[in-house]
Amino acid sequence: MPIELKMPALSPTMEEGTLAKWLVKEGDDVKSGDILAEIETDKATMEFEAVDEGKIAKILVPEGTDGVKVGAPIAIMAGEGEDASAAAGAAPKADTAPPAPPTAAPEPKADATPKAAPTPTPEVKGYGVSPTETPAAPPQPAAPPRSDGDRIKASPLARRLAQAQNIDLSTLQGSGPGGRIVRADIDAAVGKAPAAAPAQAPAAAPAPALGGHAVLPGPMEQAIPHEAIKLSNIRKTIARRLTESKQQIPHIYLTVDIQLDALLKLRGELNAGLEGREVKLSVNDLLIKALAQALIAVPECNVSFAGDQLFKYSRADISVAVSIPAGLITPIIVGADTKSVSAISTEMKDLATRARDGKLQPQEYQGGTASLSNMGMYGIKNFEAVINPPQGMIMAIGAGEKRPYLVNDSLQIATVMSATGSFDHRAIDGADGARLMQAFKRLVENPLGMLA
């Protein structure tokens, strides 16, 4: 008999969600525990597991669909030995309306085993529970003992957690479909444990962490005034990529102080000459040019690491960090090493405007050989930027300020900024990074060399 896969309730308050991504396609064979799809709620992206074995006969709701009601059919699965095409022909139409309430079932007898709730308990991808959710399972009566020949139905995550907590799965009553034991059943069992554990019991596992911060207990969370804000796709991408960057890339940081007086003087002279063309150069435009030329001068830093390969680029495409309401985006100045500063300025203004309006094309912000992030306008003196993979380096620019500075062996007051390069130490040696910082400093302090 064909099995309807329905939109699960992945949090106690969930009424609808987004079917973000199918991880299977029609005709695929699946078994219990396989991940079928990723589903977005207003709190997190979670995985939807298969409970039974069978073949995906028909997908009713395409990925990317918003507003799918809890309980609405999203796919049809043919059971073992069934004809998938026949099961697909019998598929109902997808319906985003909420399902009708189930008819009240007669009250079970005192000695009957309670029926399991049909809604799977959420298992959040990679982290445990969402910080704004408190998916406490309802109390479950103790399950009757199973014989050794009975197969215990439990999700893979539940099995791992039970092993870590030294819990006998045969003593639990599952709350998932068909009596399957899921994470909430393990959590409930841990919560029922006596306060004074016997001496031989293993130590309790630490609280699950999300993004480096411990997940707070539900009651404590709810007591604090808060607002749960759905992550935009941009913010999700930032979180994923930068987490991967800090976890996987060994960063090395190199900082130099750079005198800006010559560059500021040149900028003023260039802007005076460009008045008729309605072009006004910023310090950032000149720094983009300087970084691009420094990368060409030190090609060992114009690279990206790719496992058993190193990509070495002959052109400097500079990704420039731009803050937008949804987060951060890095439009690219392609071939900045060969473009005039006025062309860089005009292009950068256009890219930044369209970035804030959400009108950039993917090729305009995906790629680049290195990045530049300038926080000088916020008065930040010095910071270390996170590498934007797969690039090999990023230059962090601090604010220019008047400081005592040694000029021609004489201590004077000069306009000085600090620049910090973050380098992927898998691809770039410290000495090569130092050479790049020297080249960048030399170009900024002697800016006429950029125009030659």
N, C-alpha and C positions, 0 to 999 in steps of 0.2 A: 504494500500500500504506500503511495507517495507520502512523503513527510514534508509538511510546510515548515520552512524556517522563518520565524517571525522576528520582527524588530524587538530586541530585548530591552528591558528597563535596566539601565546600567547605573542608576542612582535612585535613591528613594523618591526624589522629586521629579525624575525625568518623565516627560510626557511625549517628547519627540526628539529626534536627533538627526544628524547628517551621516549618511552612509559614505564615509570618506574614501574608502578604497576596498575593492574586492581583491583578495589574495588567492582566489581560485577562479576558474572559468568553467563554463558549461562543458560537461563531459569529463571533468576531473573526478577521480576517485578520492574519497576522503575517509578518514577513520577517526574514531573518538579521540579528542584532544587536539586535532589539527586546527590551526587558526584559519578561519574562513574570511574574515573581513576586519577592517578597522572602522570603528564608529565614533564619531565626535558628538559629545554632549556639550552643554554649556560650561563644563568644568574640565574635561580632559578627553584625550583620545584613548579608546580602550579596544581591546581585542575581543572578538566574538569567536568562541570555540565551537567546534562540532561536538555533539553529544553522541551521535550514532554513526555507524558506518554506512556508506552508500556512495552514490554517484550524483553529482550536481546535474540535475536535468534541465533546469531553466532558472535564469536570474531574472527576477521580476522588477527589481529596483536598481537602476544603473548607479555606478559609483559617482560621488559628487552630488547626489540628490539631497536637498535640504528638506527639513520639515516632515520626515517620515515618522508617523505616529507609532507609539509603542504598541506592539501587538499586530501591526500590519504585516502581511506576508511579504518577504523580501526575496525568497528563492524557494524552489522545489527540489527536494532530494529524493531520488529513487532508492528504495531499500535494496538489500542484497538480493540478487537474482531477478530484479524487476527490470522491465524495458524502460530505459530512460526517456525515449521518444514518446512512449505512451504516457509516462508520468508528466512530461512537459505538456502534452496535449490536454491533460486534465487540470492544468494549473489555473488557479483563479486569477482574476485581474488584480493588479496591485492597487491597494486602497490606502490612502493616507489618512482616512477618517479613523477616529479611535474605535477600537473594537467594542461590541456590545458587551455589557457586563455578563459574566457567566451565570447560568442558572444555579440557584443555591442547591448544593448537594445535601442529601440527607445526612443528619448527624451520625458520625460513625459510632459503632458500638464501643463499649469501654475497653474491650480487649483488642480492638482493631488497630493496625498500624496506621498512623496518620498519613494522608496523601502528601506528596511533596509539592511545593509551590511550583508552577510552571515557569516562573521567571528566573533566568540564570543570574547568579550573583556576580557583580562586576569584578573583573580582574584587570587592573590598570596596567597598561603596557609599560613594563620595565621598572615600575616604581613601587607598586603596592597600591595604596589608596590615594585618591586626589586630596589635597589639603582642605578642600571645601566640602568633602563628603564624609559622612559618618555611616557607612553601610553596615549597621549592626543587624545581624540576623536574628529573627524571632527565636525564642527558646524552643528547642526541639527535645521531645521526649527521647529517652535512651532507646537505642535500637535493640531489637532482639538479637541474641548472639547468632553469628553466622557459622555455618559448618565450614570445614576447611575446603570443601569443594566449591563453595560459592565464590563467584567473581565479585570483588569489591569495585563498584563503579565510582571513580574519583577522577577529577581533572589532574593533569600533570603537575600544575602548581600546588594543588591541595596535597598531592603525594609528597612533594618536596618539603612543604611546610610541616606536614605531619611527621616526616622523618626528622626534621630539625628540632621539633618540639617533643619528640619521643611519644607521639600519640598513636594509639592503636586504631586504625581506620575501621576495624570491625566493630568498634564500640559506638560508632557515630551513625546518626540518621541523616542522610543527605537531603538538602533542600533544593537541589537542582532538578532538572527534568529527569523523570524516571528514577528519582531517589539518588541521583548522582551527588557525591560529596564534592563541594566546592570550597573556595577560600573562606567564605563567611562561616562555614561549619567548623573549620579549623580555628578561626578567630573566636567563635563562640565557645569552643571547647577549652581554649586557653583562658578565656575570661572566667570560666567556671572553676578553674583550678583553685585549690585551697591556698590561702595566703602563705601559710607556712609549708613550704615544699619539703619533702623528705630529703635527707642528706644526699642520697644517691641520684636525685633528679638533676638533669642538666640545667645550667643557668639559662634564664630567659633570654631569648634573642633580643637584640636592641631594636628600638622603634625603627620602622622603615624610614628611609630618607628620600626626599624628593628635591632634586636640584641642589644637594649638599645641605639641606636643612631638614631637621627631624620633623616628621609629620606629627602634629599635635593631636592629643586625644580629642574625640568629638565634642564632649561637653565643654572643654576649655575653649575650643575654637568658637563654638556657638555663643559663648558668653562675651566674646570680644566683638564690638560693633565692626562690621566689615561688609565689603561688597565683592561679590564674585564676578570677575570681568572675563568674558570669553576672549581667548587669545586670537589675534588676527593671524592669518597665514604667514604674514611677514614676521610677526613676533615668534611664531612657532619655528620658522626657519632660522631666525637669529639664535634662538635658544638651542636648537639642535646643533647647528654648525659650530657655534662658539664653544659649546660644551665639548663637542668632539675635538675641537682645536686644543683646548686646554688639557684634555685627557690624553690625546694621542701625540701631540707635537711637543717635543722638548724645546721650550722657548729659551733663548739667550738674549739678554738685554744689554745694549751698549748706548751710553749717553755722551753727548758732546755739548759744550756751550759754544754758541755762534754769535759773533758780532753782526748786528743788522744795519748799522748806520749807512754803509755803502749801498746796500740793497734798497733801503728806504729813500735815499737820495736819488738813485737811478729810477725808482718807481715814480717819484714826483716828476722827474724830467720826461719820462716816457708818457705819463698821463697828460702833461702839458702839450706834448706833440700829437697826442691822439684825440684831443678835444674835438676836432672837426669830424672825426669818424665815430663819435659817440661811444668810444671804448674807454673804460676805466679799469685799469689793472688793480688787482688786489695783491697783497703780500702772498696769499695762498697760490695765486696763479704763477708767481715766480718760483715758489717752492715746488710746485708740481714739475715745472721745467727743470729745476735743479736736481730733483730726485731722478727724473727720467735720464738725464745726462750722466748722473753718477752711476746709474745701473749699467749704462752702455760702457762707461769707463771701467767698471768692475763687473764684468759679465758673470763672474762666479756667484754673484748675489741675485742675478736676474734669472732665477731658476725655480723649479718646483719639484718636490719629491713625489715619486710615483712607485712606491714599493721597491722593485728591483731595477728601476730606471730613474734617471734624473733628466728632466726636460730643461734645456738651456735655451733661452730665448734671445733672438737677435734684435728684437724690437721691444721698446719699453711702453707698455700699456698701463697707465696709472689709474687705479681705482681710488676714487676720492670719497671719503665718508661724508654723507649728507644726512642730517637729522630731519625726519618727517614725522607727522603725527602718529603714524602706525609703528614707528621704531627707527631703524637705521637702514640706509641703502647706499650702495657704492657705485654710482655711475662711473663710466670708464672714459678717460681721455686716451684714445687709441693713437699710438705712435707719437706720444708727447715729446720724445727726444728730438723729433725732426720738425715739429710745429713751432710757429712763432708764438711768442708770449701773448700777443693780441688775439691770435686764433684760439689759443687755450682758454683765454678769458671769455671770449664770446661763446665758445662751446660749453664751458663750464656753467655759465649763467643759464643757458638753454637747458642743459641736463638737470641742473638743480631745480629749475622751475617746473619742468615736466615730472621730476621725481616727486615733488610735493603735491602735484596734481594727480599722481598715480598714472601717468601716461607713458612711462618708459617701456620700451620693448625689451624682452629678455636679453637680447644680445648687447643691450646698452648698459647692463649692470651685471652680467654673468661673464666671468673671465678675468682678464687683467693679469699682469705679471707681478705687480707689487701694489701696495696701498699706501695712502697718506691720510692721516687723521689729525686735524688741527683743532685744538681746544683752547687756543690762545685767546679767542674772543670772549671766553668765559672767565679769563683771568687765571686759568690753570697753569701753574709754572712748569710742572713736569708730570708725566704719566707714562705708563707702559701699556701699549695697545695689544690686543689679542690678534694673532695672525688669522687672516681670512683664508682658509684652505680652499684650493690647493696651493695658494701662493706661498712663497718662501720667506717673505718679510713684509713688515709694515713700519712706516715712519710716523712717530707720534710727535707732534709739534706743540710746544708750550708757548706761553705768552712772552712777548718781548717787553723788557723792563729796564729801567736805568739801574746799572750796577757798577761798582768799581771793577775795572777790567784792565788787564795789561795790554797796552797798545804801543808797539815799537819800544818795548822794554821800559815803558813809562806807565805808571798807574794812573788811569784816567776814568772818568765816568762815561760809559758807553751804553748803547741799547743792545741788550744781550737776550737771547732766548736759548732754552734748552731743547734739544731734539734727542729722542730716544728711539733707536731702531730695535725692533723685536725680530729675531731671526730663528728660522727652523734649523736647529742644530743637526738634524739628520742630513740636511742638504748643504748647509753653509757653515763653514768653520769660523771660529771666533776671529781669527786673523783676517779673513776675507770680509767679515762684517765690519771690522775696524777700518779696513781700507775703504769700504763704502762710506762709512761715517766721515772719514777724512776727506773723501772726494766731495761729498755733499757740503761739508763745512767750507771747503775751498771755493766751491762755486757760489755759495751764498755770500761769502765775505768778499769775493771778487766777481760780482755779477756780470760784468761786461763779457766775461768768458762764455756766458750762456748765449749771448747774442751773436757771437762770432760765427 
